[in-house]
Amino acid sequence: MSLKVATVALVVDDYDRAIAFYRNTLGLELIADTPLGGGKRWVVVGGAGGARLLLARADGERQEAAIGNQAGGRVGFFLETDDFERDHARLVDAGVRFHEAPRHEAYGSVAVFEDLYGNKWDLIAPKTA
């Protein structure tokens, strides 16, 4: 038996606003946008064989309160690249807010940024063995 984490839900305020950021700004692929009725949609973004994000519109006050704080203020998401300088420059040019200058660690090049909701992400280019 083979298991893998395939999709992670990310609570958002609006499907189209979220698609615009994750597809147009970050550069992820829109994999699915399927109406489910009652205004709900199955919206999935991802890229190049990695895990996928289910962009789940908040339903109720409790879920709305989680928008932007999905990992309790920690980095909760990791956008991996094979060309750190190129993608860092592209995201800066697109107006993405970085919390720090790029740094080079034992595990790779990294910089923390936030998505349109304030969730923290690492842009990371892992070192290859």
N, CA, C and O atoms as a GROMACS GRO file, in nm:
protein
  516
    1MET      N    1   0.084  -0.117   0.000
    1MET     CA    2   0.000   0.000   0.000
    1MET      C    3   0.089   0.124   0.000
    1MET      O    4   0.188   0.130   0.072
    2SER      N    5   0.053   0.221  -0.081
    2SER     CA    6   0.130   0.344  -0.092
    2SER      C    7   0.038   0.462  -0.061
    2SER      O    8  -0.066   0.479  -0.124
    3LEU      N    9   0.077   0.543   0.037
    3LEU     CA   10   0.000   0.660   0.075
    3LEU      C   11   0.082   0.786   0.052
    3LEU      O   12   0.204   0.784   0.060
    4LYS      N   13   0.012   0.896   0.022
    4LYS     CA   14   0.079   1.025   0.010
    4LYS      C   15  -0.022   1.134   0.042
    4LYS      O   16  -0.142   1.117   0.021
    5VAL      N   17   0.027   1.244   0.092
    5VAL     CA   18  -0.059   1.360   0.112
    5VAL      C   19  -0.078   1.421  -0.027
    5VAL      O   20   0.019   1.458  -0.093
    6ALA      N   21  -0.203   1.432  -0.069
    6ALA     CA   22  -0.231   1.478  -0.205
    6ALA      C   23  -0.288   1.619  -0.208
    6ALA      O   24  -0.252   1.699  -0.294
    7THR      N   25  -0.379   1.649  -0.115
    7THR     CA   26  -0.450   1.777  -0.118
    7THR      C   27  -0.466   1.829   0.024
    7THR      O   28  -0.494   1.753   0.116
    8VAL      N   29  -0.448   1.959   0.040
    8VAL     CA   30  -0.467   2.024   0.168
    8VAL      C   31  -0.568   2.137   0.147
    8VAL      O   32  -0.556   2.214   0.051
    9ALA      N   33  -0.667   2.148   0.236
    9ALA     CA   34  -0.767   2.254   0.227
    9ALA      C   35  -0.709   2.384   0.280
    9ALA      O   36  -0.641   2.386   0.382
   10LEU      N   37  -0.736   2.492   0.210
   10LEU     CA   38  -0.697   2.626   0.250
   10LEU      C   39  -0.825   2.710   0.252
   10LEU      O   40  -0.889   2.727   0.148
   11VAL      N   41  -0.863   2.761   0.369
   11VAL     CA   42  -0.986   2.838   0.381
   11VAL      C   43  -0.964   2.978   0.325
   11VAL      O   44  -0.870   3.047   0.362
   12VAL      N   45  -1.053   3.017   0.234
   12VAL     CA   46  -1.043   3.145   0.165
   12VAL      C   47  -1.176   3.221   0.177
   12VAL      O   48  -1.277   3.164   0.216
   13ASP      N   49  -1.173   3.349   0.144
   13ASP     CA   50  -1.295   3.429   0.153
   13ASP      C   51  -1.378   3.429   0.025
   13ASP      O   52  -1.499   3.449   0.029
   14ASP      N   53  -1.312   3.405  -0.088
   14ASP     CA   54  -1.380   3.415  -0.216
   14ASP      C   55  -1.305   3.329  -0.318
   14ASP      O   56  -1.183   3.340  -0.331
   15TYR      N   57  -1.377   3.246  -0.390
   15TYR     CA   58  -1.311   3.156  -0.486
   15TYR      C   59  -1.233   3.231  -0.592
   15TYR      O   60  -1.116   3.201  -0.617
   16ASP      N   61  -1.296   3.328  -0.656
   16ASP     CA   62  -1.232   3.395  -0.769
   16ASP      C   63  -1.111   3.478  -0.726
   16ASP      O   64  -1.010   3.483  -0.797
   17ARG      N   65  -1.121   3.542  -0.612
   17ARG     CA   66  -1.008   3.619  -0.559
   17ARG      C   67  -0.891   3.526  -0.528
   17ARG      O   68  -0.776   3.558  -0.556
   18ALA      N   69  -0.922   3.411  -0.470
   18ALA     CA   70  -0.817   3.313  -0.437
   18ALA      C   71  -0.754   3.256  -0.564
   18ALA      O   72  -0.632   3.243  -0.572
   19ILE      N   73  -0.836   3.221  -0.663
   19ILE     CA   74  -0.783   3.170  -0.789
   19ILE      C   75  -0.689   3.274  -0.851
   19ILE      O   76  -0.580   3.238  -0.897
   20ALA      N   77  -0.729   3.399  -0.852
   20ALA     CA   78  -0.646   3.504  -0.912
   20ALA      C   79  -0.510   3.509  -0.846
   20ALA      O   80  -0.409   3.525  -0.914
   21PHE      N   81  -0.504   3.496  -0.713
   21PHE     CA   82  -0.375   3.502  -0.645
   21PHE      C   83  -0.293   3.376  -0.669
   21PHE      O   84  -0.178   3.384  -0.713
   22TYR      N   85  -0.349   3.262  -0.641
   22TYR     CA   86  -0.270   3.138  -0.647
   22TYR      C   87  -0.233   3.099  -0.790
   22TYR      O   88  -0.127   3.040  -0.813
   23ARG      N   89  -0.318   3.130  -0.886
   23ARG     CA   90  -0.285   3.100  -1.026
   23ARG      C   91  -0.205   3.214  -1.089
   23ARG      O   92  -0.095   3.191  -1.139
   24ASN      N   93  -0.258   3.334  -1.086
   24ASN     CA   94  -0.197   3.444  -1.160
   24ASN      C   95  -0.074   3.502  -1.092
   24ASN      O   96   0.022   3.540  -1.160
   25THR      N   97  -0.074   3.510  -0.960
   25THR     CA   98   0.039   3.569  -0.889
   25THR      C   99   0.145   3.465  -0.855
   25THR      O  100   0.263   3.484  -0.888
   26LEU      N  101   0.104   3.356  -0.790
   26LEU     CA  102   0.204   3.254  -0.754
   26LEU      C  103   0.243   3.167  -0.871
   26LEU      O  104   0.355   3.115  -0.876
   27GLY      N  105   0.153   3.149  -0.968
   27GLY     CA  106   0.185   3.070  -1.086
   27GLY      C  107   0.144   2.924  -1.078
   27GLY      O  108   0.190   2.842  -1.156
   28LEU      N  109   0.056   2.892  -0.982
   28LEU     CA  110   0.006   2.754  -0.976
   28LEU      C  111  -0.097   2.731  -1.085
   28LEU      O  112  -0.156   2.826  -1.138
   29GLU      N  113  -0.119   2.607  -1.119
   29GLU     CA  114  -0.214   2.569  -1.223
   29GLU      C  115  -0.352   2.550  -1.160
   29GLU      O  116  -0.364   2.491  -1.053
   30LEU      N  117  -0.456   2.599  -1.227
   30LEU     CA  118  -0.593   2.572  -1.186
   30LEU      C  119  -0.628   2.432  -1.236
   30LEU      O  120  -0.643   2.411  -1.356
   31ILE      N  121  -0.640   2.338  -1.145
   31ILE     CA  122  -0.663   2.198  -1.179
   31ILE      C  123  -0.811   2.167  -1.191
   31ILE      O  124  -0.852   2.091  -1.279
   32ALA      N  125  -0.892   2.225  -1.103
   32ALA     CA  126  -1.036   2.199  -1.106
   32ALA      C  127  -1.110   2.321  -1.055
   32ALA      O  128  -1.065   2.389  -0.963
   33ASP      N  129  -1.224   2.347  -1.115
   33ASP     CA  130  -1.318   2.449  -1.069
   33ASP      C  131  -1.457   2.398  -1.104
   33ASP      O  132  -1.511   2.430  -1.210
   34THR      N  133  -1.512   2.318  -1.015
   34THR     CA  134  -1.636   2.246  -1.040
   34THR      C  135  -1.748   2.297  -0.950
   34THR      O  136  -1.734   2.293  -0.828
   35PRO      N  137  -1.858   2.345  -1.009
   35PRO     CA  138  -1.972   2.389  -0.927
   35PRO      C  139  -2.032   2.270  -0.851
   35PRO      O  140  -2.047   2.161  -0.906
   36LEU      N  141  -2.065   2.293  -0.724
   36LEU     CA  142  -2.124   2.188  -0.641
   36LEU      C  143  -2.268   2.219  -0.603
   36LEU      O  144  -2.332   2.141  -0.533
   37GLY      N  145  -2.318   2.334  -0.647
   37GLY     CA  146  -2.452   2.375  -0.610
   37GLY      C  147  -2.451   2.462  -0.486
   37GLY      O  148  -2.361   2.452  -0.403
   38GLY      N  149  -2.551   2.546  -0.475
   38GLY     CA  150  -2.562   2.633  -0.359
   38GLY      C  151  -2.448   2.733  -0.345
   38GLY      O  152  -2.419   2.780  -0.235
   39GLY      N  153  -2.383   2.766  -0.456
   39GLY     CA  154  -2.272   2.861  -0.453
   39GLY      C  155  -2.138   2.799  -0.416
   39GLY      O  156  -2.036   2.868  -0.418
   40LYS      N  157  -2.137   2.671  -0.382
   40LYS     CA  158  -2.010   2.605  -0.348
   40LYS      C  159  -1.943   2.552  -0.473
   40LYS      O  160  -2.008   2.518  -0.572
   41ARG      N  161  -1.808   2.548  -0.467
   41ARG     CA  162  -1.728   2.498  -0.580
   41ARG      C  163  -1.615   2.412  -0.526
   41ARG      O  164  -1.570   2.430  -0.413
   42TRP      N  165  -1.570   2.319  -0.608
   42TRP     CA  166  -1.452   2.238  -0.580
   42TRP      C  167  -1.339   2.300  -0.662
   42TRP      O  168  -1.328   2.277  -0.782
   43VAL      N  169  -1.255   2.380  -0.593
   43VAL     CA  170  -1.150   2.455  -0.661
   43VAL      C  171  -1.014   2.403  -0.613
   43VAL      O  172  -0.983   2.410  -0.494
   44VAL      N  173  -0.936   2.351  -0.706
   44VAL     CA  174  -0.806   2.292  -0.672
   44VAL      C  175  -0.698   2.357  -0.758
   44VAL      O  176  -0.714   2.371  -0.879
   45VAL      N  177  -0.588   2.396  -0.692
   45VAL     CA  178  -0.471   2.449  -0.761
   45VAL      C  179  -0.350   2.366  -0.720
   45VAL      O  180  -0.350   2.304  -0.614
   46GLY      N  181  -0.249   2.365  -0.804
   46GLY     CA  182  -0.127   2.292  -0.773
   46GLY      C  183  -0.028   2.309  -0.884
   46GLY      O  184  -0.048   2.388  -0.976
   47GLY      N  185   0.080   2.234  -0.875
   47GLY     CA  186   0.181   2.244  -0.978
   47GLY      C  187   0.276   2.127  -0.980
   47GLY      O  188   0.305   2.068  -0.876
   48ALA      N  189   0.322   2.093  -1.095
   48ALA     CA  190   0.431   2.000  -1.125
   48ALA      C  191   0.449   1.884  -1.027
   48ALA      O  192   0.557   1.866  -0.972
   49GLY      N  193   0.344   1.807  -1.007
   49GLY     CA  194   0.356   1.685  -0.928
   49GLY      C  195   0.356   1.704  -0.778
   49GLY      O  196   0.370   1.606  -0.704
   50GLY      N  197   0.341   1.827  -0.730
   50GLY     CA  198   0.339   1.851  -0.586
   50GLY      C  199   0.200   1.833  -0.528
   50GLY      O  200   0.106   1.798  -0.599
   51ALA      N  201   0.189   1.856  -0.400
   51ALA     CA  202   0.059   1.852  -0.334
   51ALA      C  203  -0.031   1.961  -0.393
   51ALA      O  204   0.017   2.056  -0.455
   52ARG      N  205  -0.158   1.945  -0.373
   52ARG     CA  206  -0.255   2.040  -0.426
   52ARG      C  207  -0.323   2.114  -0.312
   52ARG      O  208  -0.328   2.066  -0.199
   53LEU      N  209  -0.375   2.233  -0.344
   53LEU     CA  210  -0.454   2.310  -0.248
   53LEU      C  211  -0.599   2.309  -0.292
   53LEU      O  212  -0.631   2.343  -0.406
   54LEU      N  213  -0.687   2.271  -0.200
   54LEU     CA  214  -0.830   2.287  -0.221
   54LEU      C  215  -0.866   2.423  -0.164
   54LEU      O  216  -0.856   2.444  -0.043
   55LEU      N  217  -0.906   2.516  -0.249
   55LEU     CA  218  -0.944   2.649  -0.204
   55LEU      C  219  -1.089   2.641  -0.159
   55LEU      O  220  -1.181   2.640  -0.241
   56ALA      N  221  -1.108   2.636  -0.027
   56ALA     CA  222  -1.240   2.612   0.033
   56ALA      C  223  -1.295   2.743   0.090
   56ALA      O  224  -1.240   2.797   0.186
   57ARG      N  225  -1.403   2.792   0.031
   57ARG     CA  226  -1.462   2.916   0.080
   57ARG      C  227  -1.519   2.896   0.220
   57ARG      O  228  -1.589   2.798   0.247
   58ALA      N  229  -1.486   2.989   0.309
   58ALA     CA  230  -1.531   2.981   0.448
   58ALA      C  231  -1.683   2.976   0.455
   58ALA      O  232  -1.753   3.043   0.380
   59ASP      N  233  -1.731   2.893   0.548
   59ASP     CA  234  -1.874   2.877   0.572
   59ASP      C  235  -1.899   2.898   0.720
   59ASP      O  236  -1.886   2.806   0.800
   60GLY      N  237  -1.934   3.020   0.756
   60GLY     CA  238  -1.964   3.049   0.895
   60GLY      C  239  -1.851   3.123   0.965
   60GLY      O  240  -1.739   3.130   0.915
   61GLU      N  241  -1.883   3.178   1.082
   61GLU     CA  242  -1.789   3.262   1.156
   61GLU      C  243  -1.662   3.189   1.197
   61GLU      O  244  -1.554   3.246   1.190
   62ARG      N  245  -1.674   3.065   1.239
   62ARG     CA  246  -1.556   2.991   1.284
   62ARG      C  247  -1.454   2.974   1.171
   62ARG      O  248  -1.335   2.996   1.191
   63GLN      N  249  -1.502   2.937   1.053
   63GLN     CA  250  -1.412   2.922   0.940
   63GLN      C  251  -1.359   3.056   0.893
   63GLN      O  252  -1.242   3.067   0.856
   64GLU      N  253  -1.442   3.159   0.894
   64GLU     CA  254  -1.397   3.293   0.855
   64GLU      C  255  -1.284   3.340   0.946
   64GLU      O  256  -1.191   3.407   0.900
   65ALA      N  257  -1.291   3.305   1.074
   65ALA     CA  258  -1.186   3.344   1.170
   65ALA      C  259  -1.053   3.276   1.139
   65ALA      O  260  -0.948   3.327   1.180
   66ALA      N  261  -1.055   3.164   1.070
   66ALA     CA  262  -0.932   3.090   1.037
   66ALA      C  263  -0.862   3.144   0.913
   66ALA      O  264  -0.746   3.112   0.890
   67ILE      N  265  -0.930   3.225   0.835
   67ILE     CA  266  -0.870   3.279   0.713
   67ILE      C  267  -0.747   3.360   0.751
   67ILE      O  268  -0.755   3.453   0.832
   68GLY      N  269  -0.633   3.326   0.691
   68GLY     CA  270  -0.510   3.398   0.716
   68GLY      C  271  -0.432   3.351   0.837
   68GLY      O  272  -0.322   3.400   0.863
   69ASN      N  273  -0.487   3.256   0.910
   69ASN     CA  274  -0.419   3.207   1.029
   69ASN      C  275  -0.427   3.054   1.034
   69ASN      O  276  -0.445   2.996   1.141
   70GLN      N  277  -0.413   2.993   0.921
   70GLN     CA  278  -0.431   2.848   0.912
   70GLN      C  279  -0.325   2.770   0.988
   70GLN      O  280  -0.350   2.656   1.029
   71ALA      N  281  -0.208   2.828   1.008
   71ALA     CA  282  -0.101   2.758   1.079
   71ALA      C  283  -0.064   2.828   1.209
   71ALA      O  284   0.046   2.810   1.261
   72GLY      N  285  -0.156   2.907   1.263
   72GLY     CA  286  -0.133   2.972   1.391
   72GLY      C  287  -0.018   3.071   1.390
   72GLY      O  288   0.046   3.090   1.493
   73GLY      N  289   0.008   3.134   1.276
   73GLY     CA  290   0.115   3.234   1.267
   73GLY      C  291   0.249   3.178   1.222
   73GLY      O  292   0.342   3.254   1.196
   74ARG      N  293   0.260   3.046   1.212
   74ARG     CA  294   0.384   2.983   1.163
   74ARG      C  295   0.380   2.973   1.011
   74ARG      O  296   0.274   2.990   0.950
   75VAL      N  297   0.494   2.945   0.952
   75VAL     CA  298   0.495   2.909   0.811
   75VAL      C  299   0.423   2.776   0.799
   75VAL      O  300   0.459   2.678   0.864
   76GLY      N  301   0.320   2.774   0.717
   76GLY     CA  302   0.240   2.653   0.704
   76GLY      C  303   0.243   2.593   0.565
   76GLY      O  304   0.194   2.482   0.544
   77PHE      N  305   0.300   2.666   0.470
   77PHE     CA  306   0.298   2.622   0.331
   77PHE      C  307   0.434   2.648   0.269
   77PHE      O  308   0.505   2.740   0.308
   78PHE      N  309   0.471   2.565   0.172
   78PHE     CA  310   0.604   2.571   0.114
   78PHE      C  311   0.591   2.565  -0.038
   78PHE      O  312   0.541   2.468  -0.094
   79LEU      N  313   0.638   2.670  -0.103
   79LEU     CA  314   0.636   2.678  -0.249
   79LEU      C  315   0.778   2.649  -0.295
   79LEU      O  316   0.867   2.732  -0.280
   80GLU      N  317   0.797   2.531  -0.352
   80GLU     CA  318   0.930   2.486  -0.392
   80GLU      C  319   0.960   2.528  -0.535
   80GLU      O  320   0.875   2.518  -0.622
   81THR      N  321   1.084   2.573  -0.557
   81THR     CA  322   1.127   2.618  -0.689
   81THR      C  323   1.261   2.555  -0.726
   81THR      O  324   1.339   2.516  -0.638
   82ASP      N  325   1.286   2.547  -0.854
   82ASP     CA  326   1.417   2.500  -0.900
   82ASP      C  327   1.507   2.618  -0.939
   82ASP      O  328   1.622   2.600  -0.977
   83ASP      N  329   1.452   2.740  -0.930
   83ASP     CA  330   1.530   2.861  -0.961
   83ASP      C  331   1.485   2.971  -0.864
   83ASP      O  332   1.394   3.048  -0.894
   84PHE      N  333   1.551   2.975  -0.750
   84PHE     CA  334   1.510   3.066  -0.642
   84PHE      C  335   1.514   3.212  -0.686
   84PHE      O  336   1.417   3.285  -0.666
   85GLU      N  337   1.624   3.255  -0.744
   85GLU     CA  338   1.639   3.396  -0.781
   85GLU      C  339   1.531   3.439  -0.880
   85GLU      O  340   1.471   3.546  -0.864
   86ARG      N  341   1.505   3.358  -0.981
   86ARG     CA  342   1.403   3.390  -1.081
   86ARG      C  343   1.266   3.406  -1.015
   86ARG      O  344   1.198   3.506  -1.036
   87ASP      N  345   1.227   3.307  -0.936
   87ASP     CA  346   1.092   3.310  -0.880
   87ASP      C  347   1.078   3.412  -0.769
   87ASP      O  348   0.971   3.471  -0.753
   88HIS      N  349   1.183   3.435  -0.692
   88HIS     CA  350   1.178   3.541  -0.591
   88HIS      C  351   1.157   3.676  -0.660
   88HIS      O  352   1.071   3.754  -0.618
   89ALA      N  353   1.233   3.704  -0.764
   89ALA     CA  354   1.220   3.830  -0.837
   89ALA      C  355   1.080   3.843  -0.899
   89ALA      O  356   1.021   3.950  -0.896
   90ARG      N  357   1.029   3.734  -0.955
   90ARG     CA  358   0.895   3.737  -1.017
   90ARG      C  359   0.789   3.769  -0.914
   90ARG      O  360   0.699   3.849  -0.941
   91LEU      N  361   0.797   3.708  -0.796
   91LEU     CA  362   0.697   3.733  -0.692
   91LEU      C  363   0.709   3.874  -0.636
   91LEU      O  364   0.607   3.938  -0.608
   92VAL      N  365   0.830   3.922  -0.618
   92VAL     CA  366   0.849   4.060  -0.573
   92VAL      C  367   0.786   4.156  -0.675
   92VAL      O  368   0.715   4.249  -0.637
   93ASP      N  369   0.814   4.133  -0.804
   93ASP     CA  370   0.757   4.217  -0.910
   93ASP      C  371   0.604   4.212  -0.913
   93ASP      O  372   0.539   4.308  -0.952
   94ALA      N  373   0.548   4.098  -0.871
   94ALA     CA  374   0.402   4.082  -0.869
   94ALA      C  375   0.339   4.142  -0.744
   94ALA      O  376   0.217   4.139  -0.728
   95GLY      N  377   0.422   4.198  -0.655
   95GLY     CA  378   0.370   4.264  -0.536
   95GLY      C  379   0.354   4.174  -0.414
   95GLY      O  380   0.291   4.215  -0.316
   96VAL      N  381   0.409   4.053  -0.419
   96VAL     CA  382   0.401   3.963  -0.304
   96VAL      C  383   0.486   4.021  -0.191
   96VAL      O  384   0.597   4.067  -0.213
   97ARG      N  385   0.432   4.018  -0.070
   97ARG     CA  386   0.500   4.074   0.047
   97ARG      C  387   0.589   3.969   0.113
   97ARG      O  388   0.540   3.868   0.164
   98PHE      N  389   0.719   3.994   0.110
   98PHE     CA  390   0.815   3.907   0.177
   98PHE      C  391   0.846   3.963   0.316
   98PHE      O  392   0.854   4.085   0.334
   99HIS      N  393   0.862   3.876   0.412
   99HIS     CA  394   0.891   3.915   0.550
   99HIS      C  395   1.041   3.927   0.576
   99HIS      O  396   1.082   3.976   0.681
  100GLU      N  397   1.121   3.884   0.481
  100GLU     CA  398   1.265   3.884   0.503
  100GLU      C  399   1.336   3.880   0.368
  100GLU      O  400   1.277   3.849   0.265
  101ALA      N  401   1.462   3.912   0.373
  101ALA     CA  402   1.547   3.896   0.255
  101ALA      C  403   1.576   3.747   0.238
  101ALA      O  404   1.572   3.672   0.336
  102PRO      N  405   1.606   3.704   0.117
  102PRO     CA  406   1.643   3.564   0.098
  102PRO      C  407   1.763   3.526   0.185
  102PRO      O  408   1.854   3.607   0.207
  103ARG      N  409   1.761   3.403   0.234
  103ARG     CA  410   1.872   3.353   0.314
  103ARG      C  411   1.908   3.214   0.264
  103ARG      O  412   1.827   3.145   0.203
  104HIS      N  413   2.030   3.177   0.291
  104HIS     CA  414   2.081   3.049   0.243
  104HIS      C  415   2.114   2.963   0.363
  104HIS      O  416   2.207   2.992   0.439
  105GLU      N  417   2.038   2.856   0.379
  105GLU     CA  418   2.051   2.766   0.492
  105GLU      C  419   2.113   2.634   0.445
  105GLU      O  420   2.132   2.613   0.326
  106ALA      N  421   2.143   2.548   0.539
  106ALA     CA  422   2.201   2.416   0.507
  106ALA      C  423   2.109   2.336   0.416
  106ALA      O  424   2.155   2.254   0.337
  107TYR      N  425   1.979   2.359   0.427
  107TYR     CA  426   1.880   2.283   0.349
  107TYR      C  427   1.842   2.350   0.217
  107TYR      O  428   1.775   2.288   0.135
  108GLY      N  429   1.884   2.477   0.197
  108GLY     CA  430   1.853   2.543   0.071
  108GLY      C  431   1.834   2.693   0.086
  108GLY      O  432   1.855   2.749   0.194
  109SER      N  433   1.793   2.757  -0.023
  109SER     CA  434   1.764   2.900  -0.022
  109SER      C  435   1.617   2.919   0.012
  109SER      O  436   1.531   2.843  -0.035
  110VAL      N  437   1.588   3.020   0.095
  110VAL     CA  438   1.452   3.036   0.145
  110VAL      C  439   1.422   3.182   0.177
  110VAL      O  440   1.512   3.258   0.211
  111ALA      N  441   1.295   3.220   0.164
  111ALA     CA  442   1.246   3.350   0.210
  111ALA      C  443   1.098   3.333   0.244
  111ALA      O  444   1.023   3.268   0.171
  112VAL      N  445   1.058   3.392   0.355
  112VAL     CA  446   0.918   3.384   0.399
  112VAL      C  447   0.838   3.495   0.334
  112VAL      O  448   0.879   3.611   0.333
  113PHE      N  449   0.722   3.458   0.279
  113PHE     CA  450   0.629   3.555   0.223
  113PHE      C  451   0.489   3.523   0.273
  113PHE      O  452   0.465   3.420   0.336
  114GLU      N  453   0.396   3.614   0.244
  114GLU     CA  454   0.258   3.586   0.283
  114GLU      C  455   0.167   3.589   0.162
  114GLU      O  456   0.191   3.660   0.064
  115ASP      N  457   0.062   3.508   0.170
  115ASP     CA  458  -0.037   3.508   0.063
  115ASP      C  459  -0.133   3.624   0.083
  115ASP      O  460  -0.114   3.705   0.175
  116LEU      N  461  -0.235   3.634   0.000
  116LEU     CA  462  -0.325   3.748   0.008
  116LEU      C  463  -0.403   3.753   0.137
  116LEU      O  464  -0.464   3.855   0.168
  117TYR      N  465  -0.404   3.645   0.215
  117TYR     CA  466  -0.478   3.642   0.341
  117TYR      C  467  -0.388   3.661   0.463
  117TYR      O  468  -0.438   3.682   0.574
  118GLY      N  469  -0.257   3.655   0.444
  118GLY     CA  470  -0.164   3.667   0.556
  118GLY      C  471  -0.105   3.536   0.601
  118GLY      O  472  -0.024   3.534   0.694
  119ASN      N  473  -0.145   3.423   0.539
  119ASN     CA  474  -0.081   3.295   0.571
  119ASN      C  475   0.066   3.302   0.530
  119ASN      O  476   0.099   3.357   0.425
  120LYS      N  477   0.153   3.248   0.615
  120LYS     CA  478   0.297   3.251   0.584
  120LYS      C  479   0.337   3.129   0.502
  120LYS      O  480   0.294   3.017   0.527
  121TRP      N  481   0.421   3.157   0.403
  121TRP     CA  482   0.474   3.057   0.312
  121TRP      C  483   0.625   3.071   0.307
  121TRP      O  484   0.678   3.180   0.328
  122ASP      N  485   0.693   2.962   0.279
  122ASP     CA  486   0.835   2.966   0.241
  122ASP      C  487   0.844   2.950   0.090
  122ASP      O  488   0.786   2.857   0.034
  123LEU      N  489   0.915   3.041   0.025
  123LEU     CA  490   0.963   3.014  -0.110
  123LEU      C  491   1.095   2.945  -0.087
  123LEU      O  492   1.184   3.001  -0.023
  124ILE      N  493   1.110   2.823  -0.137
  124ILE     CA  494   1.228   2.745  -0.104
  124ILE      C  495   1.282   2.672  -0.225
  124ILE      O  496   1.208   2.614  -0.304
  125ALA      N  497   1.414   2.677  -0.237
  125ALA     CA  498   1.487   2.597  -0.336
  125ALA      C  499   1.575   2.502  -0.255
  125ALA      O  500   1.683   2.541  -0.210
  126PRO      N  501   1.530   2.379  -0.236
  126PRO     CA  502   1.608   2.286  -0.155
  126PRO      C  503   1.743   2.255  -0.219
  126PRO      O  504   1.757   2.253  -0.341
  127LYS      N  505   1.841   2.231  -0.133
  127LYS     CA  506   1.971   2.187  -0.185
  127LYS      C  507   1.956   2.044  -0.234
  127LYS      O  508   1.888   1.962  -0.172
  128THR      N  509   2.019   2.016  -0.344
  128THR     CA  510   2.016   1.879  -0.396
  128THR      C  511   2.134   1.802  -0.341
  128THR      O  512   2.240   1.858  -0.313
  129ALA      N  513   2.114   1.672  -0.327
  129ALA     CA  514   2.219   1.587  -0.270
  129ALA      C  515   2.333   1.571  -0.367
  129ALA      O  516   2.431   1.502  -0.336
   0.00000   0.00000   0.00000
